[in-house]
Amino acid sequence: MTQDALIADIHAYSEWREQIAKSILQFQRWLMGQELHDAQMALRIDQLLGRLRDDKLNIAFVAEFSRGKSELINAIFFAGYGQRILPSSAGRTTMCPTELMYDPARPVAIQLLPIETRGTNTNTAEYKRYPDEWRTIPLDLASPESMMSAFQRVGETKRVPLDVAKRFGLFNEEDEDNLLTVHADGTTDIPCWRHAIINFPHPLLEQGVVILDTPGLNAIGAEPELTLSLLPSAHAVVFILGADTGVTKSDLDIWKEYLSGGAHHTGRIVVLNKIDGLWDSLKSDSEIEGEINKQVKDSAALLGLKTQQVFPISAQKGLVAKINDDAPLLAKSRLQALERAIADGLIPSKQDIVRDTTQGEIESMVLDVRHILHARRSGIDEQLGELGELKGKNRETILQMLDKIAAEKARFEKGLAQFQALRSVFSQQTNVLFGHLGKDSLKKEIRKVREAMQSSMLSSGLANAMNQLFRSINERVTRAGEQVTEIQAMMGGMYQKFSQEHGLAKVTPPPFSTLKYHKEIHRLEKVYRAHFSGLGTMLTTHKATLTQKFFETIANNVVYVFDIANRDVENWLKAIMAPMETQVREHQLQLRRRLENVKRIHQATDTLEARIGELNEVESSIQQQLAELDRQSREIYQTISQDASERVGRAA
């Protein structure tokens, strides 16, 4: 059987990414060979290669229990093992959010975060930094039975008193369904684990695919990190319904609250699973097809989608068909149509992101190298012009030329004093910018809101504190944007001044926008308002617990946005100063060479014609470097501009 469409596309995407990395490494080797590679360039290339290496394709699977979610993951990703990898049986098998990934630096194992950590204010993202807080279960890849046993640990539950479940935010006394789960002794069942990470050397996971297996509605609502971080960051979300049930109330609640609407509607795929339950030997094929189409149409209408966005499949039959190499059954399961839809929604959008960021960085580096080469060529042309003027001239004329170059050198050195003063002002302006984005003061504000939340059960007081926090955050980002504009104007003026006074190349400082940080803060604020709009005046114990955890997740996301902003600003500041420093260094070098040339002619240590010949050879070499730079950059751009699907044939 040919390779599955989704798997083929992910392989192609991985190869495309690797080919870009190879072309960048080749470009770096050429720069080093041409003495065009400095520490700043090395850092930029290392960061770019690091982003390509760490690039992930995140696919989230969301469903209420008993929709066949784990079976679908098995069918799409793990059929090649000839058996189920994830536990799949009637009832609830996924009790906590589970990430399947592969990191060669970590042991092949399942890491389980105890549910007791929900009693703290620390979120899962923070706990990921401390492996000793997790229970580690090694995976024996040589023993399928041992692996199955280890995977089943993810679904473990325990009985606890109701007050413990309430404290963890896992029991709501106002929910009638929750009341039905209470045992005669006043206890209830909760998951043993808060989060699971399965580090598993599957070929696709090795290529950067991360699969997020989520529990049902109750767990999604109880773990705000899912709604604020994990689901929004997924490049594709597969929402699974049951063909035997259609869209239930809980399905609709998940869809409306967490998955539909807004900018995040992109990349959502709806699956109508278990269509084999509609296969009836007493009905004709057309009757069965009519029933499936009706379920698709009804489901699409309830979710506000087109029928083409709902994919009827049988994950179980698809898995069996793949394991048994049964092509007719695989076609009947309709699994391949779903794989194609996931691939079409996942790969192009992710590829566009990688393409834009990579090409932008390469273009910036190529432009900087081009400026260096043009500066060198201008310096050679100036030297040739000066030496040409010395032909047939007497020693007095040569002395005058020496005086002229020496005066120019002195004038430039005076300009260097201004440049050093600029660096001092630049450093001060940079400190102001990082002050607006300072995380210490941000954390102080977050701490104030936390204290206000803990001291009051009134939602109005909490809402006021949160509103003030978001106003302050947005004001910080706005002031940072204003400071960026001021720095950009200052550097633009200095570039203009050096261009006019010393003939340096005209360079426009690279632009920088804080819009994306405003947008992410706005997204968090929108989610916060949606959450708090449903709270009453007084917070019940359950609502207070969830609200506190919700706040901690929002706070962590805000800090993360500021982390990214600080990193981006730091890179931008380096990029805005680097061309000036490079041009100053090159101009100093050219002035020294010009002075040495004329001195050597004056001292008769070199003949004029010999030196002109040498310079002509250097100029020819620079022309060749510029041509090779064009060729190298074209090769990288051609690789970047390819579609991943062009690199390998798609499965039939």
SULZI-V290269 format. One record per run of one state. SS is the DSSP state (@ for helix, = for strand, . for the rest). FROM is the first residue (numbers start at 1). LEN is the number of residues. If there is no record, write none. Layout:
ss;from;len
SS;FROM;LEN
SS;FROM;LEN
This chain:
ss;from;len
.;1;4
@;5;29
.;34;5
@;39;16
.;55;2
=;57;6
.;63;6
@;69;9
.;78;1
@;79;3
.;82;15
=;97;5
.;102;7
=;109;6
@;115;5
.;120;4
@;124;4
.;128;3
@;131;3
=;134;5
.;139;5
@;144;12
.;156;1
=;157;5
@;162;6
.;168;8
@;176;4
.;180;7
=;187;5
.;192;1
=;193;7
.;200;3
@;203;4
.;207;2
=;209;5
.;214;3
@;217;6
.;223;1
@;224;10
.;234;2
=;236;7
.;243;3
=;246;1
.;247;2
@;249;11
.;260;3
@;263;3
.;266;2
=;268;6
.;274;1
@;275;4
.;279;6
@;285;19
.;304;3
@;307;3
=;310;3
.;313;2
@;315;10
.;325;2
@;327;7
.;334;1
@;335;55
.;390;5
@;395;42
.;437;2
@;439;17
.;456;2
=;458;1
@;459;44
.;503;12
@;515;18
.;533;5
=;538;1
.;539;2
@;541;62
.;603;5
@;608;34
.;642;2
@;644;3
.;647;6
